[in-house]
C-alpha cells in the first residue's frame, strides 16, 4: 500500500522576497516561486520597509497560486500551511502571516510557525541522507549572522549572533560606499576577484577570547574612513579611484569578514565537538566563504563534513520554510490563529 506524502505549503515574506513553495515529506520540492523586489530597492541601497510591504500585498496571493499550480496540487492535497513569523521586518512578515492564517482557517488545515533563521539551517541539510551530528551551523545573511549547535531540525541552540551590523548588511553598506551595485554581496565578490586581499589591513573584530558573537560595524566604518578620511571631512576619494584600487578595497574587506566568520565557526565546532559544519543564508553564496570553510573542514583531524545550501536556496525562499514545516508537522507543533509576528527571534 502506497503511503500518502505529506505536502506542506510554505510562505516566506520576512524581508524583500515574496515566496511560496510546496514540499513533500520535507525533501521533495514540488514547486518554488519567488518574487524578488531587488529592482524596487536598489536605488536606495537597501530595503525600504514600506515599499517591501506594498509589494508583498500585491504579490502574495499570485505567488501562492502559482506555487500550487506548478506543484499540480489543490487545497485538498495540502496537509498544513507553514509560514515564517520571525525574525524580520514586521510590516513584511505580517503579510505572509496574515495570508497563512487565512488559508489555514478557510482550508481547515494546521498552521505552523517557522523561525526564519532555523529555516535557513534546513536549506543546508535539504535532501541530505547522511548527516553526522552534532553540527556547527553558520547562518550569514543581510540581517543576521548567527552560529548554532544543531542536533535536530527542531532543536538548534543559538551559540552566538551579531551585536550590530550583520555580515550581509556590511557588504551592502560597503558596496554603497564604493559605489557598487545593490545587493552588495555579489558586487563586492565580483570586484574582489581582481583585487589583492592583503592590500589593506582592515580590522577583524573578535569581541574577546572565545566569543561566538559577531560585530561588523567596525570594519564598515574602517572602509568609510579609508575612503573619506578619519574625520570624515575629507573628499570622497572613491570617485577618483581606479578600478584596481576599488578591487583592492573590496578584496581586503571581503577577506577580513571571511576571516572572522571562519575563526568563529572553528571555535564553535571545537566547542561542541562538531562532526559537520552547516552553512546557509544569502552570504553563503559567496564562493570565497565556501572555499575557506571547506579548507577549514578538510584541515581538521578527523576532517569535518561541510554541507552548504544550494545557491538557489541561500537567499530567502519558501522551500526552506515548507521543509522545516514538515518536521514540525510530524511533531504536531502547531500554532493557532492568534499567531503574531516578531521582529526578533524569541
TORKOL-4160 file (C-alpha; in steps of 0.2 Angstrom, whole numbers, padded with zeros to 4 digits, m for minus):
346
<pt num="1" X="0000" Y="0000" Z="0000"/>
<pt num="2" X="0007" Y="0017" Z="m0005"/>
<pt num="3" X="0009" Y="0029" Z="0009"/>
<pt num="4" X="0002" Y="0047" Z="0006"/>
<pt num="5" X="0015" Y="0060" Z="0005"/>
<pt num="6" X="0014" Y="0075" Z="0017"/>
<pt num="7" X="0013" Y="0091" Z="0007"/>
<pt num="8" X="0017" Y="0107" Z="0016"/>
<pt num="9" X="0014" Y="0124" Z="0008"/>
<pt num="10" X="0027" Y="0136" Z="0014"/>
<pt num="11" X="0026" Y="0155" Z="0014"/>
<pt num="12" X="0040" Y="0167" Z="0016"/>
<pt num="13" X="0039" Y="0186" Z="0017"/>
<pt num="14" X="0052" Y="0191" Z="0031"/>
<pt num="15" X="0061" Y="0204" Z="0020"/>
<pt num="16" X="0060" Y="0208" Z="0002"/>
<pt num="17" X="0056" Y="0191" Z="m0006"/>
<pt num="18" X="0038" Y="0186" Z="m0008"/>
<pt num="19" X="0040" Y="0167" Z="m0009"/>
<pt num="20" X="0029" Y="0151" Z="m0008"/>
<pt num="21" X="0033" Y="0133" Z="m0011"/>
<pt num="22" X="0026" Y="0116" Z="m0009"/>
<pt num="23" X="0037" Y="0102" Z="m0002"/>
<pt num="24" X="0033" Y="0084" Z="0001"/>
<pt num="25" X="0040" Y="0074" Z="0016"/>
<pt num="26" X="0052" Y="0088" Z="0020"/>
<pt num="27" X="0063" Y="0085" Z="0004"/>
<pt num="28" X="0053" Y="0083" Z="m0012"/>
<pt num="29" X="0052" Y="0100" Z="m0020"/>
<pt num="30" X="0036" Y="0101" Z="m0030"/>
<pt num="31" X="0037" Y="0120" Z="m0033"/>
<pt num="32" X="0046" Y="0135" Z="m0028"/>
<pt num="33" X="0040" Y="0153" Z="m0033"/>
<pt num="34" X="0050" Y="0169" Z="m0028"/>
<pt num="35" X="0045" Y="0187" Z="m0032"/>
<pt num="36" X="0061" Y="0197" Z="m0030"/>
<pt num="37" X="0060" Y="0216" Z="m0025"/>
<pt num="38" X="0078" Y="0220" Z="m0029"/>
<pt num="39" X="0074" Y="0232" Z="m0043"/>
<pt num="40" X="0062" Y="0241" Z="m0031"/>
<pt num="41" X="0075" Y="0244" Z="m0018"/>
<pt num="42" X="0092" Y="0246" Z="m0027"/>
<pt num="43" X="0091" Y="0265" Z="m0029"/>
<pt num="44" X="0090" Y="0266" Z="m0010"/>
<pt num="45" X="0105" Y="0254" Z="m0007"/>
<pt num="46" X="0094" Y="0244" Z="0005"/>
<pt num="47" X="0077" Y="0238" Z="0009"/>
<pt num="48" X="0064" Y="0251" Z="0012"/>
<pt num="49" X="0050" Y="0243" Z="0023"/>
<pt num="50" X="0035" Y="0252" Z="0017"/>
<pt num="51" X="0040" Y="0248" Z="m0001"/>
<pt num="52" X="0043" Y="0230" Z="0004"/>
<pt num="53" X="0026" Y="0229" Z="0012"/>
<pt num="54" X="0016" Y="0236" Z="m0003"/>
<pt num="55" X="0025" Y="0224" Z="m0014"/>
<pt num="56" X="0021" Y="0209" Z="m0003"/>
<pt num="57" X="0002" Y="0214" Z="m0003"/>
<pt num="58" X="0002" Y="0214" Z="m0022"/>
<pt num="59" X="0012" Y="0198" Z="m0025"/>
<pt num="60" X="0007" Y="0186" Z="m0010"/>
<pt num="61" X="m0008" Y="0178" Z="m0017"/>
<pt num="62" X="m0002" Y="0177" Z="m0035"/>
<pt num="63" X="0014" Y="0169" Z="m0029"/>
<pt num="64" X="0004" Y="0156" Z="m0018"/>
<pt num="65" X="m0007" Y="0152" Z="m0033"/>
<pt num="66" X="0007" Y="0149" Z="m0044"/>
<pt num="67" X="0016" Y="0138" Z="m0032"/>
<pt num="68" X="0000" Y="0127" Z="m0030"/>
<pt num="69" X="m0002" Y="0127" Z="m0049"/>
<pt num="70" X="0017" Y="0122" Z="m0053"/>
<pt num="71" X="0015" Y="0108" Z="m0039"/>
<pt num="72" X="m0001" Y="0102" Z="m0048"/>
<pt num="73" X="m0010" Y="0102" Z="m0031"/>
<pt num="74" X="m0026" Y="0109" Z="m0024"/>
<pt num="75" X="m0030" Y="0114" Z="m0006"/>
<pt num="76" X="m0036" Y="0096" Z="m0003"/>
<pt num="77" X="m0018" Y="0090" Z="m0006"/>
<pt num="78" X="m0011" Y="0102" Z="0007"/>
<pt num="79" X="m0008" Y="0095" Z="0024"/>
<pt num="80" X="m0003" Y="0111" Z="0033"/>
<pt num="81" X="0002" Y="0129" Z="0030"/>
<pt num="82" X="0019" Y="0134" Z="0036"/>
<pt num="83" X="0025" Y="0152" Z="0037"/>
<pt num="84" X="0040" Y="0162" Z="0043"/>
<pt num="85" X="0034" Y="0173" Z="0058"/>
<pt num="86" X="0050" Y="0179" Z="0065"/>
<pt num="87" X="0063" Y="0187" Z="0064"/>
<pt num="88" X="0062" Y="0200" Z="0050"/>
<pt num="89" X="0053" Y="0217" Z="0045"/>
<pt num="90" X="0037" Y="0217" Z="0055"/>
<pt num="91" X="0027" Y="0226" Z="0040"/>
<pt num="92" X="0034" Y="0212" Z="0028"/>
<pt num="93" X="0031" Y="0197" Z="0040"/>
<pt num="94" X="0013" Y="0202" Z="0044"/>
<pt num="95" X="0008" Y="0200" Z="0025"/>
<pt num="96" X="0014" Y="0182" Z="0025"/>
<pt num="97" X="0007" Y="0178" Z="0042"/>
<pt num="98" X="m0010" Y="0185" Z="0038"/>
<pt num="99" X="m0011" Y="0175" Z="0021"/>
<pt num="100" X="m0006" Y="0159" Z="0030"/>
<pt num="101" X="m0018" Y="0161" Z="0044"/>
<pt num="102" X="m0032" Y="0165" Z="0031"/>
<pt num="103" X="m0028" Y="0149" Z="0021"/>
<pt num="104" X="m0026" Y="0138" Z="0036"/>
<pt num="105" X="m0044" Y="0144" Z="0043"/>
<pt num="106" X="m0053" Y="0143" Z="0026"/>
<pt num="107" X="m0045" Y="0126" Z="0021"/>
<pt num="108" X="m0046" Y="0120" Z="0039"/>
<pt num="109" X="m0028" Y="0115" Z="0039"/>
<pt num="110" X="m0015" Y="0116" Z="0053"/>
<pt num="111" X="m0004" Y="0132" Z="0054"/>
<pt num="112" X="0014" Y="0130" Z="0058"/>
<pt num="113" X="0025" Y="0144" Z="0064"/>
<pt num="114" X="0043" Y="0145" Z="0057"/>
<pt num="115" X="0058" Y="0154" Z="0064"/>
<pt num="116" X="0066" Y="0161" Z="0048"/>
<pt num="117" X="0084" Y="0158" Z="0054"/>
<pt num="118" X="0080" Y="0139" Z="0058"/>
<pt num="119" X="0073" Y="0138" Z="0041"/>
<pt num="120" X="0090" Y="0143" Z="0033"/>
<pt num="121" X="0098" Y="0129" Z="0043"/>
<pt num="122" X="0086" Y="0117" Z="0034"/>
<pt num="123" X="0092" Y="0124" Z="0017"/>
<pt num="124" X="0109" Y="0117" Z="0021"/>
<pt num="125" X="0103" Y="0099" Z="0025"/>
<pt num="126" X="0089" Y="0098" Z="0012"/>
<pt num="127" X="0089" Y="0081" Z="0004"/>
<pt num="128" X="0105" Y="0075" Z="0013"/>
<pt num="129" X="0104" Y="0057" Z="0018"/>
<pt num="130" X="0119" Y="0056" Z="0029"/>
<pt num="131" X="0120" Y="0069" Z="0042"/>
<pt num="132" X="0133" Y="0067" Z="0056"/>
<pt num="133" X="0128" Y="0076" Z="0072"/>
<pt num="134" X="0132" Y="0087" Z="0081"/>
<pt num="135" X="0134" Y="0101" Z="0068"/>
<pt num="136" X="0141" Y="0119" Z="0070"/>
<pt num="137" X="0129" Y="0129" Z="0059"/>
<pt num="138" X="0133" Y="0146" Z="0052"/>
<pt num="139" X="0119" Y="0157" Z="0045"/>
<pt num="140" X="0126" Y="0173" Z="0036"/>
<pt num="141" X="0113" Y="0185" Z="0028"/>
<pt num="142" X="0108" Y="0203" Z="0026"/>
<pt num="143" X="0100" Y="0204" Z="0043"/>
<pt num="144" X="0108" Y="0190" Z="0053"/>
<pt num="145" X="0125" Y="0182" Z="0057"/>
<pt num="146" X="0122" Y="0168" Z="0069"/>
<pt num="147" X="0130" Y="0152" Z="0075"/>
<pt num="148" X="0120" Y="0137" Z="0081"/>
<pt num="149" X="0123" Y="0120" Z="0089"/>
<pt num="150" X="0112" Y="0109" Z="0078"/>
<pt num="151" X="0107" Y="0092" Z="0084"/>
<pt num="152" X="0090" Y="0091" Z="0075"/>
<pt num="153" X="0079" Y="0102" Z="0064"/>
<pt num="154" X="0068" Y="0106" Z="0080"/>
<pt num="155" X="0081" Y="0110" Z="0092"/>
<pt num="156" X="0095" Y="0121" Z="0086"/>
<pt num="157" X="0103" Y="0130" Z="0100"/>
<pt num="158" X="0110" Y="0148" Z="0097"/>
<pt num="159" X="0128" Y="0150" Z="0102"/>
<pt num="160" X="0132" Y="0167" Z="0096"/>
<pt num="161" X="0125" Y="0181" Z="0085"/>
<pt num="162" X="0128" Y="0199" Z="0078"/>
<pt num="163" X="0128" Y="0213" Z="0091"/>
<pt num="164" X="0127" Y="0226" Z="0077"/>
<pt num="165" X="0128" Y="0225" Z="0058"/>
<pt num="166" X="0126" Y="0208" Z="0051"/>
<pt num="167" X="0139" Y="0202" Z="0038"/>
<pt num="168" X="0127" Y="0204" Z="0023"/>
<pt num="169" X="0122" Y="0222" Z="0029"/>
<pt num="170" X="0141" Y="0226" Z="0030"/>
<pt num="171" X="0143" Y="0220" Z="0012"/>
<pt num="172" X="0128" Y="0231" Z="0007"/>
<pt num="173" X="0135" Y="0247" Z="0015"/>
<pt num="174" X="0152" Y="0244" Z="0009"/>
<pt num="175" X="0146" Y="0242" Z="m0009"/>
<pt num="176" X="0137" Y="0258" Z="m0007"/>
<pt num="177" X="0152" Y="0267" Z="m0001"/>
<pt num="178" X="0162" Y="0260" Z="m0016"/>
<pt num="179" X="0148" Y="0265" Z="m0027"/>
<pt num="180" X="0145" Y="0247" Z="m0032"/>
<pt num="181" X="0128" Y="0240" Z="m0036"/>
<pt num="182" X="0115" Y="0233" Z="m0024"/>
<pt num="183" X="0114" Y="0220" Z="m0017"/>
<pt num="184" X="0131" Y="0222" Z="m0011"/>
<pt num="185" X="0136" Y="0204" Z="m0008"/>
<pt num="186" X="0138" Y="0199" Z="m0027"/>
<pt num="187" X="0145" Y="0216" Z="m0032"/>
<pt num="188" X="0159" Y="0215" Z="m0018"/>
<pt num="189" X="0163" Y="0197" Z="m0023"/>
<pt num="190" X="0164" Y="0202" Z="m0042"/>
<pt num="191" X="0175" Y="0217" Z="m0038"/>
<pt num="192" X="0186" Y="0207" Z="m0026"/>
<pt num="193" X="0190" Y="0194" Z="m0040"/>
<pt num="194" X="0204" Y="0206" Z="m0047"/>
<pt num="195" X="0209" Y="0213" Z="m0030"/>
<pt num="196" X="0223" Y="0210" Z="m0018"/>
<pt num="197" X="0215" Y="0204" Z="m0001"/>
<pt num="198" X="0231" Y="0209" Z="0008"/>
<pt num="199" X="0232" Y="0227" Z="0001"/>
<pt num="200" X="0223" Y="0235" Z="0016"/>
<pt num="201" X="0223" Y="0229" Z="0034"/>
<pt num="202" X="0205" Y="0231" Z="0039"/>
<pt num="203" X="0201" Y="0226" Z="0057"/>
<pt num="204" X="0195" Y="0209" Z="0062"/>
<pt num="205" X="0183" Y="0211" Z="0077"/>
<pt num="206" X="0183" Y="0196" Z="0088"/>
<pt num="207" X="0175" Y="0203" Z="0103"/>
<pt num="208" X="0186" Y="0195" Z="0116"/>
<pt num="209" X="0193" Y="0177" Z="0119"/>
<pt num="210" X="0182" Y="0163" Z="0114"/>
<pt num="211" X="0167" Y="0175" Z="0110"/>
<pt num="212" X="0155" Y="0167" Z="0097"/>
<pt num="213" X="0146" Y="0184" Z="0094"/>
<pt num="214" X="0149" Y="0195" Z="0079"/>
<pt num="215" X="0152" Y="0213" Z="0075"/>
<pt num="216" X="0154" Y="0220" Z="0058"/>
<pt num="217" X="0151" Y="0239" Z="0061"/>
<pt num="218" X="0169" Y="0242" Z="0064"/>
<pt num="219" X="0175" Y="0236" Z="0048"/>
<pt num="220" X="0162" Y="0245" Z="0038"/>
<pt num="221" X="0167" Y="0261" Z="0047"/>
<pt num="222" X="0186" Y="0257" Z="0043"/>
<pt num="223" X="0181" Y="0256" Z="0025"/>
<pt num="224" X="0172" Y="0273" Z="0026"/>
<pt num="225" X="0187" Y="0281" Z="0035"/>
<pt num="226" X="0199" Y="0274" Z="0022"/>
<pt num="227" X="0189" Y="0282" Z="0008"/>
<pt num="228" X="0184" Y="0299" Z="0016"/>
<pt num="229" X="0197" Y="0302" Z="0030"/>
<pt num="230" X="0197" Y="0299" Z="0049"/>
<pt num="231" X="0187" Y="0315" Z="0052"/>
<pt num="232" X="0175" Y="0312" Z="0038"/>
<pt num="233" X="0179" Y="0329" Z="0032"/>
<pt num="234" X="0190" Y="0324" Z="0018"/>
<pt num="235" X="0185" Y="0322" Z="0000"/>
<pt num="236" X="0176" Y="0306" Z="m0005"/>
<pt num="237" X="0191" Y="0298" Z="m0014"/>
<pt num="238" X="0180" Y="0284" Z="m0022"/>
<pt num="239" X="0176" Y="0294" Z="m0037"/>
<pt num="240" X="0194" Y="0297" Z="m0042"/>
<pt num="241" X="0200" Y="0279" Z="m0038"/>
<pt num="242" X="0205" Y="0267" Z="m0051"/>
<pt num="243" X="0196" Y="0250" Z="m0054"/>
<pt num="244" X="0211" Y="0242" Z="m0046"/>
<pt num="245" X="0210" Y="0252" Z="m0031"/>
<pt num="246" X="0192" Y="0248" Z="m0029"/>
<pt num="247" X="0196" Y="0230" Z="m0031"/>
<pt num="248" X="0209" Y="0230" Z="m0018"/>
<pt num="249" X="0197" Y="0238" Z="m0005"/>
<pt num="250" X="0183" Y="0225" Z="m0010"/>
<pt num="251" X="0195" Y="0211" Z="m0008"/>
<pt num="252" X="0203" Y="0217" Z="0008"/>
<pt num="253" X="0186" Y="0220" Z="0016"/>
<pt num="254" X="0179" Y="0203" Z="0010"/>
<pt num="255" X="0194" Y="0194" Z="0017"/>
<pt num="256" X="0193" Y="0202" Z="0034"/>
<pt num="257" X="0174" Y="0197" Z="0035"/>
<pt num="258" X="0178" Y="0179" Z="0030"/>
<pt num="259" X="0192" Y="0178" Z="0042"/>
<pt num="260" X="0181" Y="0182" Z="0057"/>
<pt num="261" X="0167" Y="0170" Z="0050"/>
<pt num="262" X="0179" Y="0156" Z="0048"/>
<pt num="263" X="0188" Y="0158" Z="0065"/>
<pt num="264" X="0172" Y="0159" Z="0075"/>
<pt num="265" X="0164" Y="0144" Z="0066"/>
<pt num="266" X="0180" Y="0134" Z="0070"/>
<pt num="267" X="0179" Y="0139" Z="0088"/>
<pt num="268" X="0160" Y="0134" Z="0088"/>
<pt num="269" X="0164" Y="0117" Z="0080"/>
<pt num="270" X="0178" Y="0114" Z="0093"/>
<pt num="271" X="0167" Y="0119" Z="0107"/>
<pt num="272" X="0153" Y="0107" Z="0103"/>
<pt num="273" X="0163" Y="0093" Z="0095"/>
<pt num="274" X="0155" Y="0095" Z="0079"/>
<pt num="275" X="0156" Y="0082" Z="0066"/>
<pt num="276" X="0148" Y="0093" Z="0052"/>
<pt num="277" X="0148" Y="0111" Z="0048"/>
<pt num="278" X="0132" Y="0119" Z="0040"/>
<pt num="279" X="0132" Y="0135" Z="0030"/>
<pt num="280" X="0116" Y="0144" Z="0025"/>
<pt num="281" X="0109" Y="0162" Z="0021"/>
<pt num="282" X="0112" Y="0174" Z="0007"/>
<pt num="283" X="0130" Y="0177" Z="0010"/>
<pt num="284" X="0133" Y="0158" Z="0009"/>
<pt num="285" X="0133" Y="0160" Z="m0010"/>
<pt num="286" X="0150" Y="0169" Z="m0008"/>
<pt num="287" X="0162" Y="0157" Z="m0017"/>
<pt num="288" X="0177" Y="0163" Z="m0006"/>
<pt num="289" X="0167" Y="0159" Z="0010"/>
<pt num="290" X="0163" Y="0142" Z="0004"/>
<pt num="291" X="0181" Y="0138" Z="m0001"/>
<pt num="292" X="0188" Y="0144" Z="0015"/>
<pt num="293" X="0175" Y="0134" Z="0026"/>
<pt num="294" X="0179" Y="0119" Z="0015"/>
<pt num="295" X="0198" Y="0121" Z="0018"/>
<pt num="296" X="0195" Y="0123" Z="0037"/>
<pt num="297" X="0184" Y="0107" Z="0037"/>
<pt num="298" X="0197" Y="0097" Z="0027"/>
<pt num="299" X="0212" Y="0103" Z="0039"/>
<pt num="300" X="0203" Y="0096" Z="0054"/>
<pt num="301" X="0208" Y="0079" Z="0061"/>
<pt num="302" X="0197" Y="0070" Z="0058"/>
<pt num="303" X="0190" Y="0080" Z="0044"/>
<pt num="304" X="0173" Y="0088" Z="0046"/>
<pt num="305" X="0159" Y="0087" Z="0033"/>
<pt num="306" X="0154" Y="0103" Z="0026"/>
<pt num="307" X="0136" Y="0105" Z="0020"/>
<pt num="308" X="0131" Y="0121" Z="0011"/>
<pt num="309" X="0114" Y="0127" Z="0005"/>
<pt num="310" X="0112" Y="0126" Z="m0014"/>
<pt num="311" X="0114" Y="0144" Z="m0021"/>
<pt num="312" X="0096" Y="0145" Z="m0026"/>
<pt num="313" X="0091" Y="0142" Z="m0008"/>
<pt num="314" X="0104" Y="0153" Z="0000"/>
<pt num="315" X="0093" Y="0169" Z="m0002"/>
<pt num="316" X="0076" Y="0169" Z="0006"/>
<pt num="317" X="0064" Y="0156" Z="m0001"/>
<pt num="318" X="0049" Y="0146" Z="0004"/>
<pt num="319" X="0056" Y="0129" Z="0001"/>
<pt num="320" X="0066" Y="0130" Z="0017"/>
<pt num="321" X="0050" Y="0135" Z="0027"/>
<pt num="322" X="0040" Y="0121" Z="0020"/>
<pt num="323" X="0054" Y="0108" Z="0023"/>
<pt num="324" X="0056" Y="0113" Z="0041"/>
<pt num="325" X="0037" Y="0114" Z="0042"/>
<pt num="326" X="0036" Y="0095" Z="0038"/>
<pt num="327" X="0047" Y="0091" Z="0054"/>
<pt num="328" X="0036" Y="0102" Z="0065"/>
<pt num="329" X="0020" Y="0094" Z="0057"/>
<pt num="330" X="0027" Y="0077" Z="0062"/>
<pt num="331" X="0030" Y="0083" Z="0079"/>
<pt num="332" X="0012" Y="0091" Z="0080"/>
<pt num="333" X="0020" Y="0108" Z="0084"/>
<pt num="334" X="0006" Y="0118" Z="0078"/>
<pt num="335" X="0001" Y="0137" Z="0080"/>
<pt num="336" X="m0016" Y="0144" Z="0082"/>
<pt num="337" X="m0024" Y="0158" Z="0073"/>
<pt num="338" X="m0018" Y="0171" Z="0086"/>
<pt num="339" X="m0001" Y="0169" Z="0079"/>
<pt num="340" X="0009" Y="0185" Z="0078"/>
<pt num="341" X="0025" Y="0192" Z="0070"/>
<pt num="342" X="0041" Y="0196" Z="0079"/>
<pt num="343" X="0054" Y="0207" Z="0073"/>
<pt num="344" X="0067" Y="0197" Z="0083"/>
<pt num="345" X="0068" Y="0178" Z="0087"/>
<pt num="346" X="0061" Y="0173" Z="0103"/>
